[in-house]
Amino acid sequence: MQKFTKLTGVAAPLPMVNIDTDMIIPKQFLKTIKRTGLGKNLFDEMRYDSDGKEKPDFVLNKPAYRKSQILVAGANFGCGSSREHAPWALLDFGIRCVISTSFADIFYNNCFKNGILPIKVSQEDLDKLFDDANRGANATITVDLEAQEIRGPDGGVVKFEIDPFRKKCLLEGLDDIGLTLQQASAIDSFESSQRTGQPWLYR
């Protein structure tokens, strides 16, 4: 998993509440188990019309936000079904950080497992960040995970809280497999001991 330390990029504003996982990546795109290739269908029904043409008014179709790495969104982001394809689609598009006042629990947990930083802030701070994000190409903000700060284009700072263990995992790029592999020597030692003491388990 890619480490998350400090990210500076254009923040795209999506001031909608209750953006569910079917809006993030519609059900017809869940046939794959690959984590790549889903970015082109991120927010598919909002980004494209029935003929597959881009809707020019949708934020990620606007020139200033096409390469956004940060998304500023309304409350209860990621609600709905518990599809891991939702963070996969965000990550494949290039979004590494989502900022909101609240997230659905399963989506929130899935973000950390896939190298995306979901940040919870107050409504007052979110309003400030929406103001920053609405500046188009000038909507560049910096997210510093180590310092737990979001720095706006005018020098304003928003502090945020995060679970220390999840912070450590993101800083070191450790997903569940990576955490397990850190115990590889202990696992090998156990298996060697078990193979000697209970050899019938390995026949």
C-alpha positions in Angstrom: 0.0 0.0 0.0 1.3 3.5 -0.9 2.4 5.5 2.1 0.5 8.7 3.0 2.6 11.4 4.6 1.9 14.8 3.1 -0.3 15.6 0.1 -0.5 18.9 -1.7 -3.1 19.1 -4.5 -6.2 20.6 -5.9 -9.3 20.1 -3.7 -12.6 19.4 -5.5 -15.8 20.6 -3.8 -18.7 18.2 -3.8 -21.2 19.8 -1.4 -23.8 17.0 -1.4 -24.9 15.1 1.7 -25.5 11.3 1.8 -23.3 10.4 -1.2 -23.7 6.6 -1.1 -21.4 4.0 -2.5 -23.7 3.3 -5.5 -23.2 7.0 -6.5 -19.5 6.6 -6.0 -19.3 3.5 -8.2 -22.6 2.1 -9.6 -23.4 -1.6 -9.2 -22.9 -2.5 -12.9 -19.1 -1.9 -12.4 -18.7 -4.3 -9.5 -18.0 -7.4 -11.7 -14.2 -7.0 -11.4 -12.1 -7.9 -8.4 -9.2 -5.7 -9.7 -8.4 -2.5 -8.0 -7.5 -0.7 -11.2 -9.7 0.6 -14.0 -12.5 1.8 -11.9 -11.5 5.5 -11.9 -13.1 6.2 -15.3 -16.5 5.2 -13.8 -16.2 7.1 -10.5 -19.4 9.0 -9.9 -20.5 7.6 -13.3 -24.1 8.7 -13.2 -23.2 12.2 -12.2 -20.2 12.5 -14.6 -21.9 11.2 -17.8 -25.2 11.5 -19.6 -27.1 8.5 -21.0 -25.0 8.6 -24.2 -21.8 8.4 -22.2 -20.8 12.0 -22.8 -19.4 14.1 -20.0 -21.7 16.5 -18.1 -19.7 19.7 -18.2 -21.3 21.0 -14.9 -20.0 18.1 -12.8 -17.0 19.2 -10.8 -14.6 16.5 -11.8 -15.3 17.2 -15.5 -14.2 20.8 -15.1 -10.6 21.5 -16.3 -9.5 22.8 -12.9 -10.5 19.7 -11.1 -9.8 16.8 -13.5 -6.7 15.8 -11.6 -7.9 16.5 -8.1 -6.4 14.4 -5.3 -8.5 15.8 -2.5 -12.3 15.7 -2.3 -14.3 18.0 0.1 -17.7 16.5 0.5 -21.0 16.8 2.5 -22.0 14.8 5.5 -22.4 11.0 5.7 -20.1 10.3 2.8 -19.9 6.7 1.7 -23.2 5.5 3.1 -25.1 2.7 1.5 -23.8 -0.8 0.7 -20.4 -1.9 2.0 -18.6 -2.2 -1.4 -14.8 -1.9 -1.3 -14.9 -0.9 -4.9 -15.8 2.6 -3.7 -12.4 3.5 -2.3 -10.8 1.5 -5.2 -12.6 3.8 -7.7 -11.6 7.0 -5.8 -7.9 5.8 -5.6 -7.8 4.8 -9.2 -9.1 8.2 -10.2 -6.3 9.8 -8.1 -8.1 10.9 -5.0 -6.0 10.1 -1.8 -8.0 12.2 0.7 -11.7 12.8 1.4 -12.7 15.5 3.9 -16.2 15.6 5.4 -18.0 16.1 8.7 -18.9 12.4 8.8 -18.5 9.1 7.0 -20.3 5.8 6.9 -18.4 3.4 9.2 -17.6 0.6 6.7 -16.5 3.1 4.0 -14.4 4.9 6.5 -12.6 1.7 7.5 -12.2 0.6 3.9 -10.4 3.9 3.1 -7.6 3.3 5.6 -7.2 -0.3 4.2 -6.6 1.1 0.8 -4.3 4.1 1.4 -7.0 6.8 1.4 -7.1 9.3 4.3 -10.7 10.2 5.4 -10.7 13.3 7.5 -13.5 14.3 9.8 -13.8 18.1 10.5 -16.4 20.4 12.1 -19.1 22.0 9.9 -17.4 25.3 10.4 -14.0 24.0 9.2 -15.7 22.2 6.3 -17.3 25.5 5.2 -13.9 27.1 5.1 -12.5 24.2 3.0 -15.4 24.4 0.6 -14.5 28.1 0.2 -10.9 27.1 -0.6 -12.0 24.3 -2.9 -14.3 26.6 -4.9 -11.3 28.6 -6.2 -10.7 26.2 -9.1 -7.1 25.8 -10.1 -6.1 27.9 -7.1 -7.8 25.5 -4.7 -4.5 23.9 -3.7 -4.4 22.7 -0.1 -1.8 20.6 1.8 -2.8 17.7 4.0 0.0 16.9 6.5 -0.8 13.6 8.2 2.2 13.7 10.6 1.2 17.1 11.9 -2.6 16.4 11.5 -3.1 19.6 9.7 -4.9 20.9 6.6 -3.3 24.1 5.2 -5.3 26.3 2.9 -4.0 28.5 0.0 -4.2 31.6 2.2 -2.2 30.0 5.1 -5.2 29.0 7.2 -4.8 25.8 9.2 -7.4 23.2 10.1 -6.4 20.6 12.7 -7.9 17.1 12.7 -8.0 14.0 14.9 -7.1 10.5 13.8 -6.7 7.2 15.5 -3.0 6.7 16.3 -2.9 3.1 15.0 -4.5 4.1 11.7 -2.2 7.1 11.4 0.8 4.8 11.8 -0.5 2.4 9.2 -0.9 5.1 6.6 2.4 6.7 7.3 4.2 3.4 6.9 2.0 2.1 4.1 0.7 -0.9 6.0 -2.5 -2.6 5.0 -3.7 -5.8 6.7 -1.3 -8.0 4.6 1.6 -5.7 5.4 0.8 -5.8 9.1 0.7 -9.6 9.0 4.0 -9.8 7.1 5.7 -7.8 9.9 5.1 -10.9 12.0 6.6 -13.2 9.4 9.5 -14.5 11.6 7.1 -15.3 14.5 4.8 -17.1 12.1 7.6 -19.1 10.6 8.8 -20.1 14.1 5.3 -21.2 15.1 4.9 -23.3 11.9 8.3 -24.9 12.4 7.5 -25.8 16.0 4.0 -27.1 15.0 5.4 -29.2 12.2 7.7 -30.9 14.7 5.2 -31.4 17.4 2.1 -32.2 15.2 3.5 -33.5 11.9 0.2 -35.1 11.0 -1.2 -31.6 10.3 1.1 -31.3 7.4 0.5 -34.6 5.7 
